Amino acid sequence: MNKSLYIFLFFIFANSFSQDSLTYQEVAEEKIIFTEKDIKIDSSTIKTGTFEENFKDNYQDSEYIYEQAVKESNWWDRFKQWLADFFKNLFNLSSDTVSGKVVDILIKSLAVVLIVFVIYLIVKSIMNGEGQWIFGKSSDKKVIHYEDIEKNIHLVDFEKLIKETLKSGEQRLTIRYYYLWLLKKMADKNIIEWDIEKTNSDYLYEIKDQTFKSNFEYVSYLYNYIWYGEFELDEQTFEKAKTDFEKIIKSI
């Protein structure tokens, strides 16, 4: 191609580029202007949403709980599980559910037995203790009542009390009155110094006369044997003790 053709093509290209650049520049410099007519105001009513105070109560069902809390097992749960496994293996039980029910029944039965046993101990304590008078005849009731007599030993008419107990057949109480009457007589004769806190051994130590000391030691033995002994007092033993007490009392 000759040079004139190249020159012609160059001018055509250059002219086309200058026109495109001018058009782009004009578009870039063009400004968009808005007026009040272009602004639209939304005057529709907006509905305000509210929450109920107890709205959480509607979502308490299991279907709304996505994480199930696993209960921590304590020593009691582990002990019951151990028992359940033990009985399951021992009796070849069909499932853990069956062995669990066996353990529950066993524990409830043991609880009932324990409660009954505690009640039995309470009743036994009452029967053998201060409250025995609630249920029936008891010498311990009289022990409590006649402790006041023991505190006021010098003001008591023991002969009268002994006659009353002989009529009512209260033999053990009769021997107790004989013993207190003996202590009263000994204190009146200055053989001993009366003190409610003293024991038979204390009184025995204070007695100077050896024969009387020996007799007192014997009747003290009879008193302890009869009053504190847990057995039925037969007529022969009672009559012998009664005679021995009357004899030593008369000797003072």
Beta strands, then each sheet from edge to edge (+ up, - down):
end
